C-alpha cells in the first residue's frame, strides 16, 4: 500500500514535458512518494509548503521559471532546509556546455542526461535522500566560507590580534567585476545575480578552510587569506584565472567580464595597524589596479601603513564598521554618535545615484 505511512522519502520532479513527468514518476514510485511540477514556479510552491521533500530533479529549460532560476532561488533561501536540498539537473542535448557549467557553479548537486533510465534515476534518488547523508554534505561550501560584512570585520579583528601573537601572516584581498555596468547593458538583473552567485561558488571552492570571504557591494568581494604578500599574489592570480574561465553566454556569444584585484598584507610586528587600515589599503590597491586597466591581468599591492591621510583615523574606522552594520540590517549596533556623519554619507550617495539616473 502506497502513502505516507510507508515512511517513503519524498521526491520532486520538475519538467514541462508531461511524458517526462509520467516516465520519472513510474520509475520512482515503488520506492518514493513522487511529487511533480511543470515549471520552476510550481516547484517552488511545493518546496516551500512541503518540508518532507528530500531531493529535487529539475529540467533546465522550462517556461515561467527555468531550472537555473529555480536552483538559484533554492540556494539563496534563508531556510537551511531549502538551501541545502540536493538538486539534480536533468539536461538535454540542446543544453550548452557553458549553461551546464553555470548551473554547476550555482550549486547543482549532480546531473542526469535525457533520455535517462530507471537505474540512473533511482541511484541518484537513493544516494541523495539517504538518512545517512551527512549534514555537512547538504551545506553549500559558500555558506561556510562567506560571512556578513560585519562578521568579516569581527573575524578580521580577531585574526589580527592572533597574528600579532603567533606571527602568522594574512592578507586582505578585494576583487571586483570592473565592467559590471557594461554587463548590465547586455543581460537582465536575474542573469547578473546568476553570475554573482557563480563567482561566489567558485571563490568558495578555491579557498582553504581557514580563509573567509564576504560581499561588499553588488560586484565586489573581500577575502581574508592566510598567506604572506608573495603567496597572496600567486593565490589571487590563480583564483582570478579560475574565475575568468567561468563562461556566461548571451545569444550564443561569451559574455566578457573584467576582474580587478588589490590586496594588503599584515605586518605582524606593527602593533598600531588595525584591520580597518588593512581593508582601506586593499581598497586603495584595488582603485590603483582599476586605473591601470590591464584587461583581466589587473593587480596592485599597497604596503601596510600607506593609507590616504585621514583627519581622524579612529573615527573613520568606527564609521566604516557602522556602515557594515547598516548593510547587514543590524541598525541597533550603529554608534549613535556617528549618525549625523552616516546620514551625510548616505545623502551624498543618494544624490550621486539621482544624478546618474537623470543622465
N, C-alpha and C positions, 0 to 999 in steps of 0.2 A: 504493500500500500504506500503510495507516494504522499508526501506532505511534510510539514514542519516537524511532526512528531518523529520522523525518521532521523533527526539530527543531521540532515544533509547540509553541506555547505551551500551557500547561495552564490550564483554566478550571474553577471550581467553581460549580455551580448548586444552590441550596438552596430547596426548596419542598415542602410536604406534599401537593401535588397531583401524582399520577403523570402526569396529562395534561400539565401544565405542564412537568414534567421531561423528558418524551419530546419535546415540541414544541421546547423550548430546545436539547436535545441534537441533534435533527435539523437545526436551523438553524445550529448552530455546528461540527458535527463535521467538515465539509470542511476547515476552517482550523485547528481547535483540538482538542486532546485534552480531552474533556469528562468531568469527574467530577460525580457527583450525590449529594445527601444530602437526606433527607426532613424533617430538623429541624436546629435550631442545634447540638444536642449532637453529632449525627453529623458535621455540617460542621466543628465544632471539632476533632474527631479527625482528619479529613482534612487540615485546615490544619496541625495540629501535626506530623503524620507526613510530609507531602509538601512538600518545600522548593521544588518546581517550580511550585506554584500561583501564578499571576500576577494573577488577577482573581477576585473573588467576586461572584456575583449572588445576592441573598438576598431571599426574600419577607419581609414584615413580620409577618404573622400566622401563627404555627406553634405546634404543641404542644411540650412538653418544654423547648425554649429558643427564644424568638421571635427575629425579626430584630434588634430593638433590643438584646436581651441579647447576641446573637452579636456585633454590631458593637461593643458596649461591651467585651466580652471581648477582641476583636481589638485595639482601640485601647489597652487597658490592658496589653497583653502587654509583657514585658520584652525580647522579641526584636524588633529593628527590622524584620527580615524580615516578621514577622507584623503588628506595629503599623502599618506603613506600607502594607499591602496596599490596593489600590483596592477599595472595596466599593460596588457599585451596588445600591440597594434597589429591589425590584420592588413596586410599590404597586397596590392595587385601589381601587375606588370607595368601599368601606366604610372605608378608612383616613382618619381625620380630619386636617384641616389642622394642628391642634396636634401630633398624633402625628408627622406628616411633618417639622414644624419641629424637634421634639425630636430626631429621628433625624439631621437635618442638622447640628444643633449638636453632637451627639456625634461626628460626623466622617464621615458618609456622603459618598462621593466624587461620586455622581450618583444620579438617579432614573430609572426607566423604568416606565411605566404598563402595566397589563393592559387589554386584550389587546395584546401587542407584536408587531411584525412582524420579519422576518428582518433588514431593513436597520438598524432601530433597535438590535437586539441586537448585530449584527456590528460596527456602527460604534463602539459603546461598548467592546466586547471588543478591537477593534483598537487604538483610541486609548489605552486604559489598560494594554495589555500590550506596547506598543511598546518595543523596546530603547532607543529614543532618548528615552524619557521621562526627564527629569532626576531625579536622586536627590532633589533638593530638593523636587520635586513630590510625592514619596512621603511626605516628612516632614510630620507633623502640625504645624501652626503652634504648638500648645500645647507641643510638645516643644522648640521653640526658645525660647519665652518663659518657661515655668515651670521653675524650678530647685528643688533641695532647700532646706530651711530653712538648713542650714549654708552652702550655696552662695550663698544670698541674703545672708547675713551677710558672707561674704567679699567678694562683689562690691559690697556696700554700703559696706564699709570702704574699698575701692579708689576707689569713686565719691566718697566724702567727701574723701579726700586729693587726688584730681584736681580736685574743685570748689574747694578752698581755694587751688589754684594757678591755675586757669583762671577762677574766679569764676562758673562755670556752676552755676545753681541746680537743685535737685531736691527732691522731696518723698517722704516715706514715707506710703503710704496703707494703711489697714486697712478691709476691707469684710467684713461678716458677715451671714449669714441669721439675723436675730434671733428669728424664730419657728420655729426648727428643731424644737423639741420638739413644737409643735402639728402640724407637718407629719408627724412620725414617727407620730403617732397615727392618721393617715389613710392612710398608704401603707407598703409593706414596705421593707426595707433596700435591696433591689436598685433600687427606684424612687428612693430617696433618693440612691443613688450615681449614677443616671442624671441627676438634677437637678444634682448637683455637677459631673459631667463636662460637662454642657451649659453651666454657668456658666463653667467653665474655658475651654471653646472660645470662648465669646462674649467673655470678657475678653481672651483671646489675640488674637482677630481685631481688637480695637479699640486695642490698644497699638502704639506705634511700635517700630521695630527695636531701638532702644537701651534701651527700657524692659524691666524684668524683673518676674517675679511668683513667688510661692510660696504653698503652702497651709500654714496654721498651725492645725492642729486640723481637726475634721470640717467645720465650716461657716464658716471664716474664711480670708480671703485677704490677703496683704500684697503691695503693689506699690511698686516703686521707679520713680517717674515723673519724667522730666526736664522740670520746669516750676516756675515760681515759685508763691507761695501763691495769687495770683488766678487764674492759668491752671489750677492744680491743681484749684481748686474747680469751675471750669467743666468741665474734663475729666472729673472724677469724677461730676458731676451728669449729664453726657451718658452716661457709662458706666452709671450706675445706672438711668437712664431706659431704656437699651437692655436691661439685664438684666431689668427689670420686664416688658418685652414678651415675654420667654420665657414661653410658656403651657404649663402642665402640667395635664392633665385627670385627674380621679378620678370615675369613674362619670358622665362627660359634663359634670362641673362643674369649672370652672377652680380650680386649687389656689392659695390665697392665700399669697404669700411676702412678708415684710417685710425690707427691707435697711437696715442701718445702716452709716455710714462715719465714720471720723475720719482726720485726716492732720496731719502736721507737716512744715514746710519748713525746709531747712537755711539757716543764716546763714553764708555763705561766709567772713565775716570773723572768725567765732568759732572760734579755734583749739582751744578747750577741749572743745567739743561732740564726742561720739562717736556712731557710727552706732547703738549700742545706746540712747543717750539719745533719738535721733530715733524709734526703734522704740517706746520706752516712752511718749514724748509722743503718738505716734499711737494707742497703746493707750489712754491716758488720754482722748484726744479721742473715741475710739470708745465708751468707757464713758459719757462725758457725753452722747453722741448717743443711746445706748440709753435713758438716763434721761429724755431729752426726750420719747420716744415720740410722734413726729410722723408716724406712719404710714410711708409709703415715702419721705418727704422728710427723713429724719433726716440731720443733718450737724453736725459740730463741728470746731473747729480749735484746736490747742494751740500756743502760741508756744514757740520753742526756749528751753530753759533752765528751763521751768516744770514740771519733773517733780516728783513727790512726794518729800519729803525722804527720803534714804537714809543709813543709818549708814556704809556703805562702798560708794560708787558703783562703784569698780573691781571689788570682789568680786562685786557684783550683776551687773555686765556680764559677767564671766567665767562666772558661774553660768548666766546666760541663754544664752550661747554653748554651754556644756556641754549644756544642755537640747536645743538643736538637734542636737547630735551624737548624743544618745540617740535622738531621734525618727528620725534618719537611719539608726540602727543602727551608727554609727561609734564604738563603745564605746572603742576604743583611743585615740581623740582626747580623751577626757574627762580633765580635770586631776584627778589622784589626790588632791590636797589638798582638793578640793571634794566628795569622795564622801560624807562624813557629811552635809553640807548638802543634797546632792541626794537622799539617802535619806530625810531628814526631809520634804522637799518631796513626794516620791512617796508616803510613808506617809500624809501629810495628805490627798493626793488620793485614795488608795485608801479611806481612812476616809470621805471625802466621798461617793464612789461607793457604798460599802457602805450608808451611811445612806439614800441616795436610792433604792436598790433595795429597802430594807426598808420604806420609807414607802408 
